[in-house]
Amino acid sequence: MARPLTADIDLDALRDNYRLARDLAPRSRAMAVLKADAYGHGLVPCARALKDLAPAFAVACLEEAERLRQAGITTPILLLEGIFEAEELAAVDALDLWLVVHSDWQLEAMLARRPSRPITTWLKVDSGMHRLGFPPERTEAAWKRLADAPDHACDLHLMSHFASADARDDHYFRRQLAVLDALVRDLRAPTCLANSPATLAWAESHGAWNRPGVMLYGGDPLEAANAASRRLAPVMTLRSAIIAVRDLPAGESVGYAGRWTAQRRSRIGVVACGYGDGYDRHARDGTPVLVNGRRCAIAGRVSMDMLTVDITDIADADIGSEVVLWGRAATGEVLEVDEVARHCEAISYTLLTGILPRVPRRYHGAIQ
Ligand SMILES: *Cc1c(COP(=O)(O)O)cnc(C)c1O
């Protein structure tokens, strides 16, 4: 028998989540963010599943865009951080990519090399996150230089990123929005601002384009879920099985350092999944797991290839029983990746992107 751990990817759920992102912002177009191997779900299969729905894709670097083009994907692709060195402009041209320009040296490099056709360009302004982008007071000058170089850049958009669109407290978000409102009025620029949390919670930030990422994969980025985010469906089910069972008297401890100690006669199930697969080692005792579709809890430290769960109250649990670490069990019961994340001092983004290549992805649904 093969090791039972798999990441099952539901491409129909991916498409449903994309449609939700689109329906929440009926006047915007949604570019599907596929960086980091589609947040751990597999770049090319996810792109194929979305290519008839999404008018554009977004990735973090040229290598990710190259993989999509090599797979025959002809959808426009935006490099979210632009080029990392001027030499990349030749490949941007050859692969017909869209570019973010976030700093002076990128602007100069772009104006210094005439591409075979003008590049669709997204000028990034730093509206307060202070990571990438032109300061607001220098954005107009950068915009004018691009606008004056129609052989180099075309179809200009103003782009920015929010630091805290997920937060209950909207103070910081509104400050960024006010900076952007003033610029957009001056430049009369089409915008691309909203990530997943802004798509889900802040209609006033929806622009000509939005950039939903984690929500496509069923991750709810909001600090407090809302009616829209509750409609997201899990895309990845991290599924394994019990490979051994231990019956322990009260007082016995389990796993490295004996972190968990039985308070009563206990049954412990050993599950084929560990931090060597990308499961978070910070998972505390009590982190939820579904065994045969029923909730139980991690008991003891996560090891490299295994973890242990308390199955005392699950009468039918035994060797071979289905274990869902997050996602949808065979019974239909769902364990949200965000709930697991809260037990690991983590976020759904890190859990999903953290699943390592060692775990085979199995694709279900949609056209592939
Ligand atoms: C990753 C990323 C996104 C998507 O963010 P989510 O929170 O996953 O929706 C959008 N814009 C930029 C610039 C990004 O880097």
The ligand as an SDF file (V2000), in Angstrom:
LIG
                    3D

 15 15  0  0  0  0  0  0  0  0999 V2000
   -0.3620   38.0780   -3.3880 C   0  0  0  0  0  0  0  0  0  0  0  0
   -0.8760   39.3560   -3.8930 C   0  0  0  0  0  0  0  0  0  0  0  0
   -2.2480   39.5460   -4.0840 C   0  0  0  0  0  0  0  0  0  0  0  0
   -3.2900   38.5360   -3.6550 C   0  0  0  0  0  0  0  0  0  0  0  0
   -3.4730   38.6590   -2.2750 O   0  0  0  0  0  0  0  0  0  0  0  0
   -4.5610   37.7830   -1.4960 P   0  0  0  0  0  0  0  0  0  0  0  0
   -4.5860   38.3610   -0.1390 O   0  0  0  0  0  0  0  0  0  0  0  0
   -4.0640   36.3850   -1.5180 O   0  0  0  0  0  0  0  0  0  0  0  0
   -5.8240   37.9530   -2.2380 O   0  0  0  0  0  0  0  0  0  0  0  0
   -2.6590   40.7440   -4.6590 C   0  0  0  0  0  0  0  0  0  0  0  0
   -1.7720   41.6990   -5.0040 N   0  0  0  0  0  0  0  0  0  0  0  0
   -0.4510   41.5530   -4.8140 C   0  0  0  0  0  0  0  0  0  0  0  0
    0.4630   42.6510   -5.1960 C   0  0  0  0  0  0  0  0  0  0  0  0
    0.0350   40.3900   -4.2430 C   0  0  0  0  0  0  0  0  0  0  0  0
    1.3620   40.2640   -4.0460 O   0  0  0  0  0  0  0  0  0  0  0  0
  1  2  1  0
  2  3  1  0
  2 14  2  0
  3  4  1  0
  3 10  2  0
  4  5  1  0
  5  6  1  0
  6  7  2  0
  6  8  1  0
  6  9  1  0
 10 11  1  0
 11 12  2  0
 12 13  1  0
 12 14  1  0
 14 15  1  0
M  END
$$$$
